[in-house]
Amino acid sequence: MSQDEHRAQRREAPEPEEGARGVPKLVIVWIVCLIVWGVGYYAWQIGKPMLGGDSRSVPVVAETGADAGGGPDGGAIYSANCSACHQATGMGIPGAFPPLAGSEWLLADPAIAVSIVHDGLQGAIEVAGTSYAGVMPNFSATLSNEEIAAVLSHVRSEWGNDGSAVEPALVDEHVERFGERGPWSEEELVETFGKP
């Protein structure tokens, strides 16, 4: 065999092999420091209330509505339960949800508005010359009588409306008179309370 026959093999680098170097001591020290810090922080937090986030500051909540002794906040109740359909401006959504601003149903006898909010409304109803067909849910299961009175007082005095405040006693009277009934229709409202 001549040397020319092994020339290609001699040109190749040796096969790589896995080294036996250990983990650097600096990395081991860093890992131990992180473990000690984590365990120490966890042990330091035992027994403290879980506030979420950091506990350097405590949120301060302003007293409004029932907390301030003035009853439920009708504006907050409206924002949470009504503004999605009737909008923050009270103008509703044309063709879908009727406006509350200038609504004859809202500004007429407050017993009508109490009936609609407490028991709900189903079917076509004409508001400000436009017919709306849909369903308004009842809020008797989610709002107390005081909250229903507060939200009605709010909407009867907003957006240029000049309706009087609704007392919780009126909602109580409605419950005594009609009990827990299903949703009203426009015809039933006119028959019971008269045309607004």
C-alpha positions in Angstrom: 0.0 0.0 0.0 1.4 3.4 -0.9 1.1 6.5 1.1 -1.1 8.1 -1.6 -3.8 5.6 -0.7 -4.2 7.1 2.9 -3.7 10.7 2.0 -7.5 11.5 2.2 -7.7 9.9 5.7 -4.8 11.9 7.0 -6.3 15.1 5.8 -9.5 14.6 8.0 -9.7 16.1 11.5 -10.1 13.7 14.4 -13.6 12.7 15.5 -15.1 15.1 18.1 -15.5 13.7 21.6 -17.4 14.9 24.6 -15.3 16.9 27.1 -15.2 16.2 30.8 -15.2 19.8 32.0 -17.3 20.4 35.0 -19.8 23.3 35.6 -17.9 26.5 36.4 -17.9 27.4 40.1 -19.3 30.9 39.4 -22.4 29.3 37.9 -22.9 27.1 40.9 -22.5 30.0 43.3 -25.1 32.0 41.2 -27.6 29.2 41.3 -27.2 28.7 45.1 -27.7 32.5 45.6 -30.9 32.4 43.6 -32.3 29.4 45.5 -31.4 31.0 48.9 -33.1 34.3 47.8 -36.2 32.6 46.5 -36.7 30.5 49.7 -36.0 33.5 51.9 -38.5 35.7 50.0 -41.2 33.0 50.2 -40.5 32.5 54.0 -40.7 36.2 54.5 -44.1 36.4 52.8 -45.7 33.6 55.0 -48.6 35.0 57.0 -48.9 38.2 55.0 -52.2 38.9 53.2 -52.2 38.1 49.5 -53.0 41.5 47.9 -51.9 40.8 44.4 -49.1 42.9 43.0 -46.8 44.6 45.5 -47.9 45.5 49.0 -46.2 48.9 49.2 -49.4 50.9 48.8 -53.0 50.2 49.7 -55.6 51.3 47.3 -58.0 54.0 48.6 -61.6 53.7 47.5 -63.6 56.9 47.6 -66.9 56.6 49.5 -69.8 56.9 47.1 -73.4 55.8 47.1 -74.3 53.4 49.9 -70.9 53.7 51.5 -71.3 57.4 52.0 -74.8 56.9 53.5 -76.7 58.4 50.5 -78.1 55.2 49.1 -77.1 53.4 45.9 -75.3 55.3 43.1 -77.8 55.4 40.2 -75.1 56.5 37.7 -72.8 53.6 38.6 -75.7 51.2 38.3 -76.6 52.6 34.9 -73.1 52.3 33.7 -72.8 48.7 34.8 -76.2 47.4 33.7 -77.8 49.7 31.1 -75.3 51.7 29.1 -74.3 48.8 26.9 -77.8 49.0 25.2 -79.0 52.5 25.9 -75.5 54.0 25.6 -73.8 56.5 28.0 -75.5 59.3 26.2 -79.0 57.9 26.8 -79.6 58.0 23.0 -79.8 54.2 22.5 -78.9 52.5 19.3 -81.1 53.4 16.3 -83.3 50.5 15.2 -82.2 48.3 18.1 -82.5 49.9 21.5 -84.7 52.9 22.3 -83.4 56.2 23.6 -84.0 57.2 27.3 -83.3 60.9 26.6 -86.7 62.4 26.1 -88.5 59.0 26.2 -92.2 59.5 27.0 -92.3 56.1 28.7 -89.6 57.1 31.1 -90.8 60.6 31.8 -94.6 59.8 32.2 -95.9 58.1 35.4 -92.9 56.7 37.2 -94.8 53.5 37.8 -94.4 52.7 34.1 -90.7 52.9 34.3 -90.6 50.9 37.5 -92.7 48.2 35.8 -90.4 48.0 32.7 -87.2 47.9 34.8 -88.5 45.5 37.5 -90.3 43.1 35.2 -88.9 43.6 31.7 -90.4 44.4 28.4 -91.0 42.2 25.4 -92.4 43.0 21.9 -92.7 46.1 19.9 -92.9 49.5 21.6 -93.0 53.0 20.0 -90.6 55.5 21.5 -90.3 59.1 20.2 -92.1 58.1 17.0 -89.9 55.1 16.2 -90.9 51.5 16.7 -88.5 49.2 18.5 -89.0 45.4 18.7 -86.9 43.5 21.2 -86.6 42.3 24.7 -85.5 44.2 27.8 -84.6 41.8 30.6 -86.0 42.2 34.1 -83.7 43.5 36.8 -85.7 42.3 39.8 -83.3 39.4 40.3 -80.1 41.4 40.0 -81.0 44.8 41.5 -82.6 45.6 44.8 -85.7 47.8 45.0 -83.4 50.6 46.3 -81.1 50.2 43.3 -84.0 50.1 40.8 -85.2 53.4 42.3 -81.7 54.9 42.2 -81.1 54.1 38.6 -84.6 55.3 37.5 -84.0 58.6 39.5 -80.7 58.9 37.6 -82.1 58.4 34.1 -85.2 60.5 34.8 -82.9 63.5 35.5 -80.1 63.0 33.0 -79.7 64.0 29.3 -82.1 66.9 29.6 -84.8 64.8 31.2 -86.7 66.6 34.0 -88.5 63.7 35.7 -88.9 63.5 39.4 -86.9 61.1 41.6 -88.3 57.6 42.2 -88.6 56.5 45.8 -87.9 52.9 46.8 -91.4 52.8 48.3 -92.8 53.0 44.7 -90.9 49.9 43.7 -92.1 48.2 46.9 -95.7 49.1 46.0 -95.2 47.7 42.5 -94.0 44.4 44.0 -97.0 44.2 46.3 -99.4 45.0 43.5 -98.0 42.8 40.7 -95.7 40.4 42.4 -93.2 38.5 40.3 -94.6 38.5 36.8 -93.3 38.1 33.3 -92.3 40.9 31.0 -94.8 43.6 30.0 -95.9 44.5 26.4 -96.8 47.9 25.2 -100.5 47.0 25.1 -100.4 45.8 28.8 -98.6 49.0 29.9 -101.2 51.2 28.2 -104.1 49.1 29.5 -102.7 49.2 33.1 -101.2 52.7 33.3 -102.7 54.6 30.4 -101.0 56.1 27.3 -97.8 58.1 28.3 
